[in-house]
Amino acid sequence: MKKTRKRYSADFKAKVALEAIRGDLTLAELATKHGIHHTMIAAWKRQAVEGMADTFCGASDDARAASEAEVEKLHAKIGQLVVERDFLAKASGR
């Protein structure tokens, strides 16, 4: 019988990592409380702390600029398709 790996939601990981960052309980106590291995909690805590810097570094500005560029590209494509549709409608005699 093959056992599949348990997957945890991002919300659950964030909740456990926040508890670990607070430090009210040790990693071993948190592991017992949530039924997971303490090394997983340590890894989630490390990822949370490392990811905090991205929250404040303006990575969202880069994402917003990329999104705006994508919107411009899509608007150009829509315009091209409208012109082609109109041309084909005239060519077919409508």
Backbone as a printed PyTorch tensor [residue, N CA C, xyz], in Angstrom:
tensor([[[  0.8450,  -1.1850,   0.0000],
         [  0.0000,   0.0000,   0.0000],
         [  0.8850,   1.2410,   0.0000]],

        [[  0.6640,   2.1060,  -0.9800],
         [  1.4500,   3.3290,  -1.1060],
         [  0.7440,   4.4520,  -0.3640]],

        [[  1.4810,   5.0950,   0.5120],
         [  0.9140,   6.2100,   1.2780],
         [  1.3350,   7.5190,   0.6310]],

        [[  0.3550,   8.3760,   0.3550],
         [  0.6670,   9.6610,  -0.2570],
         [  1.0280,  10.6680,   0.8260]],

        [[  1.7950,  11.6430,   0.4250],
         [  2.2570,  12.6680,   1.3530],
         [  1.1100,  13.6080,   1.7010]],

        [[  1.0150,  13.9650,   2.9750],
         [ -0.0230,  14.9000,   3.4190],
         [  0.3400,  16.2990,   2.9490]],

        [[ -0.6300,  17.0030,   2.4270],
         [ -0.4190,  18.3690,   1.9580],
         [ -1.1470,  19.3200,   2.9060]],

        [[ -0.4770,  20.4100,   3.2200],
         [ -1.0400,  21.3870,   4.1350],
         [ -1.3490,  22.6690,   3.3720]],

        [[ -2.4390,  23.3100,   3.7530],
         [ -2.8380,  24.5500,   3.0750],
         [ -1.8960,  25.6770,   3.4810]],

        [[ -1.8550,  26.6980,   2.6470],
         [ -1.0210,  27.8660,   2.9270],
         [ -1.4870,  28.5580,   4.2060]],

        [[ -2.8000,  28.5790,   4.4380],
         [ -3.3240,  29.2080,   5.6510],
         [ -2.8400,  28.4850,   6.8950]],

        [[ -2.8730,  27.1510,   6.8490],
         [ -2.4190,  26.3510,   7.9880],
         [ -0.9310,  26.5830,   8.2390]],

        [[ -0.1340,  26.5670,   7.1760],
         [  1.3080,  26.7930,   7.3110],
         [  1.5800,  28.1640,   7.9120]],

        [[  0.8620,  29.1760,   7.4350],
         [  1.0580,  30.5350,   7.9410],
         [  0.6950,  30.6170,   9.4170]],

        [[ -0.4030,  29.9620,   9.7950],
         [ -0.8360,  29.9800,  11.1910],
         [  0.2140,  29.3450,  12.0960]],

        [[  0.7230,  28.1830,  11.6820],
         [  1.7210,  27.4710,  12.4820],
         [  3.0320,  28.2570,  12.5210]],

        [[  3.4400,  28.8120,  11.3710],
         [  4.6790,  29.5980,  11.3250],
         [  4.5720,  30.8220,  12.2230]],

        [[  3.4250,  31.4660,  12.2340],
         [  3.2340,  32.6400,  13.0880],
         [  3.3220,  32.2550,  14.5580]],

        [[  2.7410,  31.1190,  14.9120],
         [  2.8520,  30.6330,  16.2880],
         [  4.3190,  30.3790,  16.6410]],

        [[  5.0760,  29.8310,  15.7010],
         [  6.4930,  29.5500,  15.9470],
         [  7.2770,  30.8530,  16.1030]],

        [[  6.9510,  31.8510,  15.2820],
         [  7.6440,  33.1390,  15.3640],
         [  7.3520,  33.8130,  16.6980]],

        [[  6.1020,  33.7240,  17.1490],
         [  5.7390,  34.3150,  18.4430],
         [  6.5790,  33.7300,  19.5700]],

        [[  6.8240,  32.4210,  19.5120],
         [  7.6700,  31.7690,  20.5180],
         [  6.9850,  31.4500,  21.8230]],

        [[  5.6520,  31.4710,  21.8540],
         [  4.9370,  31.1190,  23.0830],
         [  5.1490,  29.6490,  23.4340]],

        [[  5.2480,  28.7980,  22.4240],
         [  5.4870,  27.3700,  22.6110],
         [  6.7700,  26.9850,  21.8780]],

        [[  7.4180,  25.9370,  22.3420],
         [  8.6070,  25.4480,  21.6380],
         [  8.1670,  24.7400,  20.3690]],

        [[  9.1340,  24.4850,  19.4680],
         [  8.8130,  23.7620,  18.2360],
         [  8.2680,  22.3800,  18.5450]],

        [[  8.8240,  21.7250,  19.5590],
         [  8.3510,  20.3860,  19.9370],
         [  6.9040,  20.4440,  20.4280]],

        [[  6.5800,  21.4720,  21.2070],
         [  5.2070,  21.6180,  21.7010],
         [  4.2500,  21.9170,  20.5510]],

        [[  4.6690,  22.7770,  19.6200],
         [  3.8360,  23.0650,  18.4500],
         [  3.6390,  21.8160,  17.6010]],

        [[  4.7020,  21.0190,  17.4550],
         [  4.6150,  19.7880,  16.6740],
         [  3.5940,  18.8420,  17.2830]],

        [[  3.6140,  18.7150,  18.5830],
         [  2.6460,  17.8520,  19.2630],
         [  1.2310,  18.4150,  19.1220]],

        [[  1.1120,  19.7170,  19.2890],
         [ -0.2030,  20.3720,  19.2040],
         [ -0.8550,  20.1540,  17.8430]],

        [[ -0.0560,  20.2940,  16.7690],
         [ -0.6150,  20.2200,  15.4180],
         [ -0.4200,  18.8630,  14.7460]],

        [[  0.3300,  17.9680,  15.3760],
         [  0.5190,  16.6360,  14.8210],
         [  1.4360,  16.5870,  13.6090]],

        [[  2.4480,  17.4530,  13.5890],
         [  3.4090,  17.4660,  12.4890],
         [  4.8170,  17.4720,  13.0650]],

        [[  5.8020,  17.1880,  12.2420],
         [  7.1880,  17.1100,  12.7060],
         [  7.7560,  18.5090,  12.9230]],

        [[  8.5970,  18.6360,  13.9460],
         [  9.1320,  19.9560,  14.3030],
         [ 10.0270,  20.5390,  13.2110]],

        [[ 10.6510,  19.6960,  12.3860],
         [ 11.4880,  20.2450,  11.3130],
         [ 10.6440,  20.9400,  10.2400]],

        [[  9.4090,  20.4550,  10.0470],
         [  8.5120,  21.1290,   9.1010],
         [  8.1600,  22.5180,   9.6180]],

        [[  7.9010,  22.5990,  10.9150],
         [  7.5570,  23.8970,  11.5050],
         [  8.7430,  24.8440,  11.3850]],

        [[  9.9410,  24.3410,  11.6270],
         [ 11.1390,  25.1780,  11.5150],
         [ 11.3100,  25.6840,  10.0830]],

        [[ 11.0560,  24.8160,   9.1090],
         [ 11.1740,  25.2200,   7.6990],
         [ 10.1230,  26.2710,   7.3500]],

        [[  8.8880,  26.0740,   7.8020],
         [  7.8270,  27.0430,   7.5240],
         [  8.1440,  28.3850,   8.1820]],

        [[  8.6880,  28.3460,   9.3940],
         [  9.0600,  29.5710,  10.0980],
         [ 10.1430,  30.3120,   9.3160]],

        [[ 11.1550,  29.5780,   8.8530],
         [ 12.2470,  30.1890,   8.0880],
         [ 11.7090,  30.8110,   6.7990]],

        [[ 10.8170,  30.0980,   6.0960],
         [ 10.2400,  30.6240,   4.8590],
         [  9.4270,  31.8850,   5.1340]],

        [[  8.6980,  31.8910,   6.2390],
         [  7.8780,  33.0580,   6.5770],
         [  8.7550,  34.2650,   6.8650]],

        [[  9.8150,  34.0600,   7.6310],
         [ 10.7060,  35.1770,   7.9740],
         [ 11.4030,  35.6940,   6.7200]],

        [[ 11.8790,  34.7910,   5.8630],
         [ 12.5470,  35.2050,   4.6280],
         [ 11.5860,  35.9070,   3.6810]],

        [[ 10.3290,  35.4820,   3.6680],
         [  9.3350,  36.0690,   2.7780],
         [  8.8230,  37.4220,   3.2290]],

        [[  9.0480,  37.7520,   4.4890],
         [  8.5650,  39.0410,   4.9960],
         [  9.2190,  40.2080,   4.2770]],

        [[ 10.4710,  40.0880,   3.9250],
         [ 11.1760,  41.1770,   3.2550],
         [ 10.5200,  41.5050,   1.9150]],

        [[ 10.0130,  40.4850,   1.2230],
         [  9.3580,  40.7140,  -0.0680],
         [  8.1030,  41.5670,   0.0770]],

        [[  7.4700,  41.4890,   1.2270],
         [  6.2640,  42.2640,   1.4700],
         [  6.5550,  43.7500,   1.4260]],

        [[  7.7340,  44.1370,   1.8660],
         [  8.0640,  45.5480,   1.9840],
         [  8.9960,  46.0560,   0.8910]],

        [[  9.4680,  45.1820,   0.0060],
         [ 10.4870,  45.6000,  -0.9590],
         [  9.9010,  46.1750,  -2.2430]],

        [[  8.6070,  46.1530,  -2.4280],
         [  8.0160,  46.7090,  -3.6300],
         [  7.8970,  45.7050,  -4.7560]],

        [[  7.9090,  44.4230,  -4.4360],
         [  7.7420,  43.3990,  -5.4670],
         [  6.3850,  43.5580,  -6.1390]],

        [[  5.4200,  44.1020,  -5.4150],
         [  4.1020,  44.3170,  -6.0000],
         [  4.1610,  45.3650,  -7.1110]],

        [[  5.0960,  46.3150,  -7.0010],
         [  5.2570,  47.3210,  -8.0600],
         [  5.6980,  46.6520,  -9.3570]],

        [[  6.6070,  45.6900,  -9.2630],
         [  7.0460,  44.9540, -10.4450],
         [  5.8860,  44.1700, -11.0480]],

        [[  5.0940,  43.5420, -10.1940],
         [  3.9590,  42.7670, -10.6720],
         [  2.9320,  43.6870, -11.3380]],

        [[  2.7180,  44.8560, -10.7650],
         [  1.7560,  45.8090, -11.3250],
         [  2.2270,  46.2880, -12.6960]],

        [[  3.5210,  46.5680, -12.8410],
         [  4.0660,  47.0190, -14.1190],
         [  3.9290,  45.9270, -15.1770]],

        [[  4.1940,  44.6840, -14.7790],
         [  4.0490,  43.5620, -15.7120],
         [  2.5940,  43.3930, -16.1110]],

        [[  1.6910,  43.5850, -15.1640],
         [  0.2610,  43.4690, -15.4460],
         [ -0.1890,  44.5570, -16.4160]],

        [[  0.2850,  45.7820, -16.2080],
         [ -0.0820,  46.8760, -17.1040],
         [  0.4520,  46.6380, -18.5120]],

        [[  1.6540,  46.1040, -18.6120],
         [  2.2300,  45.7930, -19.9200],
         [  1.4060,  44.7080, -20.6060]],

        [[  0.9530,  43.7260, -19.8490],
         [  0.1230,  42.6530, -20.4130],
         [ -1.2110,  43.2100, -20.9010]],

        [[ -1.8040,  44.1190, -20.1560],
         [ -3.0690,  44.7420, -20.5620],
         [ -2.8790,  45.5180, -21.8650]],

        [[ -1.7970,  46.2720, -21.9670],
         [ -1.5140,  47.0180, -23.2060],
         [ -1.3810,  46.0670, -24.3950]],

        [[ -0.6780,  44.9750, -24.1770],
         [ -0.4830,  43.9850, -25.2430],
         [ -1.8210,  43.3780, -25.6690]],

        [[ -2.6570,  43.0840, -24.6950],
         [ -3.9690,  42.4980, -25.0080],
         [ -4.8680,  43.5020, -25.7240]],

        [[ -4.8130,  44.7660, -25.3330],
         [ -5.6020,  45.7860, -26.0300],
         [ -5.1580,  45.9140, -27.4840]],

        [[ -3.8650,  45.8510, -27.7250],
         [ -3.3540,  45.9160, -29.0930],
         [ -3.8550,  44.7210, -29.9010]],

        [[ -3.8680,  43.5430, -29.2920],
         [ -4.3370,  42.3370, -29.9710],
         [ -5.8270,  42.4550, -30.2910]],

        [[ -6.6020,  42.9850, -29.3530],
         [ -8.0380,  43.1710, -29.5940],
         [ -8.2540,  44.1110, -30.7740]],

        [[ -7.5000,  45.2110, -30.8060],
         [ -7.6140,  46.1500, -31.9160],
         [ -7.2890,  45.4920, -33.2450]],

        [[ -6.2380,  44.6880, -33.2650],
         [ -5.8520,  43.9790, -34.4950],
         [ -6.9680,  43.0320, -34.9390]],

        [[ -7.5590,  42.3120, -33.9990],
         [ -8.6210,  41.3640, -34.3510],
         [ -9.8710,  42.0800, -34.8600]],

        [[-10.1780,  43.2520, -34.3060],
         [-11.3370,  44.0240, -34.7690],
         [-11.1100,  44.4700, -36.2100]],

        [[ -9.9060,  44.9510, -36.5020],
         [ -9.5900,  45.3910, -37.8730],
         [ -9.7030,  44.2110, -38.8360]],

        [[ -9.1600,  43.0620, -38.4500],
         [ -9.2350,  41.8760, -39.3150],
         [-10.6780,  41.4360, -39.5250]],

        [[-11.4770,  41.4680, -38.4710],
         [-12.8840,  41.0870, -38.5890],
         [-13.6180,  42.0050, -39.5460]],

        [[-13.3960,  43.3180, -39.4100],
         [-14.0600,  44.2830, -40.2890],
         [-13.6270,  44.0880, -41.7390]],

        [[-12.3520,  43.8420, -41.9600],
         [-11.8410,  43.6190, -43.3080],
         [-12.4760,  42.3790, -43.9240]],

        [[-12.5340,  41.2980, -43.1690],
         [-13.0970,  40.0630, -43.6660],
         [-14.6090,  40.1830, -43.9080]],

        [[-15.2860,  40.9700, -43.0680],
         [-16.7250,  41.1920, -43.2530],
         [-16.9660,  41.9410, -44.5730]],

        [[-16.1420,  42.9520, -44.8760],
         [-16.2910,  43.7050, -46.1220],
         [-15.9390,  42.8200, -47.3170]],

        [[-14.8900,  42.0120, -47.1610],
         [-14.4500,  41.1530, -48.2640],
         [-15.4830,  40.0790, -48.5920]],

        [[-16.2220,  39.6450, -47.5990],
         [-17.2190,  38.5990, -47.8730],
         [-18.5120,  39.1790, -48.4030]],

        [[-18.6470,  40.4990, -48.4330],
         [-19.8040,  41.1380, -49.0410],
         [-20.9480,  41.3810, -48.0880]],

        [[-20.7180,  41.4070, -46.8140],
         [-21.7860,  41.6740, -45.8540],
         [-22.1710,  43.1150, -45.8310]]])
